[in-house]
Amino acid sequence: MTRRVVEHKYKGTDNEVLQVITIFEEGINKQDIKKMNTFTKKFNTLIPSGNRYEWKRSG
């Protein structure tokens, strides 16, 4: 089962720009993630391949 990954930028308390990567549990769909993170535009997918995951970039 695939896992969804979301990337976005965050400005910390010291005004440093950080990249935040959130990996969601298996089975959650893209529409549910969009409801939780309305400001995020980058959605990626981790696809299981044996004991590893393969990274698939999407829009």
JOBEL-V696064 format. One record per backbone hydrogen bond with DSSP energy under -1.0 kcal/mol. CO is the residue of the C=O (numbers start at 0). NH is the residue of the N-H. E is the energy in kcal/mol with one decimal. If there is no record, write none. Layout:
co=CO nh=NH e=E
co=CO nh=NH e=E
This chain:
co=1 nh=26 e=-1.3
co=2 nh=45 e=-3.2
co=3 nh=23 e=-2.9
co=4 nh=43 e=-3.1
co=5 nh=21 e=-2.7
co=7 nh=19 e=-3.6
co=9 nh=17 e=-3.8
co=11 nh=14 e=-1.8
co=15 nh=11 e=-2.9
co=17 nh=9 e=-2.9
co=19 nh=7 e=-2.1
co=21 nh=5 e=-2.5
co=24 nh=27 e=-1.2
co=28 nh=32 e=-1.6
co=29 nh=33 e=-2.2
co=30 nh=34 e=-1.5
co=31 nh=35 e=-1.5
co=32 nh=36 e=-2.8
co=36 nh=39 e=-1.1
co=41 nh=6 e=-1.5
co=43 nh=4 e=-2.6
co=44 nh=55 e=-2.9
co=45 nh=2 e=-2.4
co=46 nh=53 e=-3.3
co=48 nh=51 e=-1.6
co=51 nh=48 e=-3.5
co=53 nh=46 e=-3.0
co=55 nh=44 e=-2.5
